[in-house]
Amino acid sequence: MKQARSSAMNLLLRFSATHRRHLELPLALLIGAAAAFSVNWFLRQVLPLDLIHHQLTGLKPANPLLEGGLLLGGALLPVFCAWIAGNFAAALQQINRALFPLLIPPLLLLVAPNSYLTLILLAIPVGIAFYRVGFLLADQFRNFHLSSRTGRLLISLLFLGAAAWGFFLQERAYRAMFLYYNDWGEYAENYLKLAFSNETSPANWLGTAGHWNPAVNVVMASALWLCPSPRTLFLINALVIYSAVPLCYALARRLRLPVTAALLWGGIAFLNPVLSNQPLALFYGFHPINFLIPVLLGFFLCRAAGCRSGMWVLFLFSLLIQETVTIFWAGYALYLMFERRWRHGIVLFSASLLLFWSLSSLVMPRLFTQANYAQMFHYGRLGSTPLEVLCSPFLRPAAFWGTVLQWQNFAFAAELLLPLWLPVLIRPKLAVAALPLLAGVCLQESPELKNIVMQYGVEITTLLLAVAIFNTAWLRRGKPCRLLKLFEAGLPVSRHPARITGVLMSLSLTALLLFRLAGCYPWQRIRHLPTGDSVLQHLRARLPEEGRVVATQRLRPHFLFTHPTAALSTSLCPGDLILLDLHDSSASQETLERVRSELAAIHAIPLGWANWHGSQLVAFQYMPHPEPIPRPPFLQRMSAEEFARCGIPLTDGAGDGTDFDFRLLTSRGGAIQLAARLRKSILYDVDLIIEILHGGRRKRYVFPFAYGLFPAYTQPAGTVFFLPLPAAGAPPETIRAEAKRRPFSAAAQRDAGR
């Protein structure tokens, strides 16, 4: 009886094994097709993503032939890999076991293909699949070794390349007039003042732009004293951001990771989307908090080396970088308490909070002559002081929970963690130090500030890099790890080096994917922008050598190193040079039109203008004149009868209401002019929107009336503006013109007339 039962069990097991073998091939085809489906979705993403609002931009049009080939190739790829491996059945089984998490992404994409949350969740199964592949292939890399000398050479080259990339991004954005005056221009102006002005005060050395940063002020003022150029700022910014590359390598080597592993950590730091975005920081550029990257990584390097004096020096130096660094050390104190180092933790926590309160509530309001801490505008709904924000769960619970539960908070936290999630979650204790800083960002009122593009994730990302390297080195001890054991389900048991290989492969491949989606965001936004060198040179040539420049956000940085500058909100003085970008989206249109009406009221001297890819740039000298400026050739006064005899009427267009007539004039050489005539005096200014259809392509141009030098409300009835249209070779098929009111121009003109 027992023999019969045993035979039946063996037969069942044999049948089950045979049945499973027959399923391996269809399973491999399914996994390959699922992976290809996900890759196709990834490649069809329209870049750049909207990282500010956490939204996908959309998908490129589908190419059925290409997609079909991709699905077929993806389905066959696991089978091909198993075939070339030798033992087909065993290799196919291993490939299926390693890659089965790739069956999950298509399910997510079918449920919510256009959701940003889907993109975040995809990183988990993809990262696990990469880990399992690395775990299986660990033996293939066992004999691959690099010498320490080779490692140092390669990491030096990577650091220089990364710094050159960061410098190039800033230089390219600067030349394209992409960088705004805030924040980098504000810092640069203060550093120049410290380096060259005799009118500095202790407040200038201790703080800039609403922050406490004496150490950075000293370093940067010294650098600009040696080389006063925006490129100096760009270079130092790139060096401190990408100092993470050699310092992550050094930390990994100090923790006795192999040279190859340490090099991969340097590459992972370079590809990290938070650090990759910091050279431009959206369009704000340089920020002093970037100096915390080398200081914090240096602190952990000294900790790994057991150098307490180095830890103390870097700790004290960090307190002079920015006041929010004290919040980081309060978080580090929480970590010490988790480690049951109660005395050190309590002392550090208390001292950090006391120092932050002293700086934010006592020192900085006096430095900047403000009633409260300058950064409190971020927390307007919760309170006007740090203490009120801290008590907001009890004082303003509705506002507090409404802010905390914004979904952008969860998206921001996930974006910070995703590039490093696997090693960080192995032993997350040290990552607890990031919680106070994360809370400070998440409690900000504006959801748009909770993104990885701006500087708010720099400290947390630097900490997570250190945590991930420490945890990777901890795997060398071979101690049990429940998280990784869960991810190794169904795989053969292996030694701890396999886990390190799996972690590094997962991080490296995930880093490459995230770099394409989010790390290239700065380059994707500026790569198609034209440079403004020639137009800036054109304007500079028309400016006097002396005089304060009052300019809009995108123009002001280009005159920082040659003239004193001021914002549009500043009261104008005789001799001021006013440079305006009439289509600068960052400028307050109300302030812009107020300045223009003031210039028109005093008959300020026009110095020059340029139309640069849809932006009208104008320059004036604030020098009051009792009489109007003589009318330039492009403005003439004509009666209705005279105007009717000029050219041909433009019927395919309309003015604002019935205030404008348009006609086209053609010269013997084929040049075309648009003539726009005021039927009556008006109380507002206009932009002329011109659409030209030529060769089946429609182009749109925007020119303010009289090039923005003489607002329409300053001209009498019958004034004609002659505007040469861009040459296009053969005559255009159709031309359409429209006069569109400039926002706030009517209100500004009324206010100026009172």
Secondary structure, DSSP 8 states (H G I E B T S, - for coil): -HHHHHHHHHHHHHHHHHHHHHHHHHHHHHHHHHHHHHHHHHHTB-SS-BTTTTB---B----HHHHHHHHHHHHHHHHHHHHHHS-HHHHHHHHHHHHGGGGHHHHHHHH-TT-HHHHHHHHHHHHHHHHHHHHHTGGGGTT----HHHHHHHHHHHHHHHHHHHHHHHHHHHHTT-S-IIIIIHHHHHHHHHHH-S---HHHHHEETTEE-HHHHHHHHHHHHHS-SHHHHHHHHHHHHTTHHHHHHHHHHHTT--HHHHHHHHHHHHH-HHHHHTTTTTTT---GGGGHHHHHHHHHHHHHHT-HHHHHHHHHHHTTT-TTHHHHHHHHHHHHHHTT-HHHHHHHHHHHHHHHHHIIIIIHHHHTT-SS-GGGGGGTTT-SSHHHHHTHHHHSHHHHHHHHT-HHHHHHHHHHHGGGHHHHHHSTTGGGGGHHHHHHHHTSS-GGG-SSSSGGGHHHHHHHHHHHHHHHHHGGG----HHHHHHTTTS----HHHHHHHHHHHHHHHHHHHIIIIITHHHHHHTT----HHHHHHHHTTS-SSS-EEE-TTTGGGGTTTS-EE-TTS---TT-EEEEETT-TTS-HHHHHHHHHHHHHTT-EEEEEEEETTEEEEEEE----SS-----TTEEE--HHHHHTSSEE--SEE-STTSEEEEEEE-TTS-EEEEEEESS--SS-EEEEEEEEETTEEEEEEEEGGGGTS-GGGS-TTEEEEEE----SS--SEEEEEEEE-TTHHHHHHHHH-
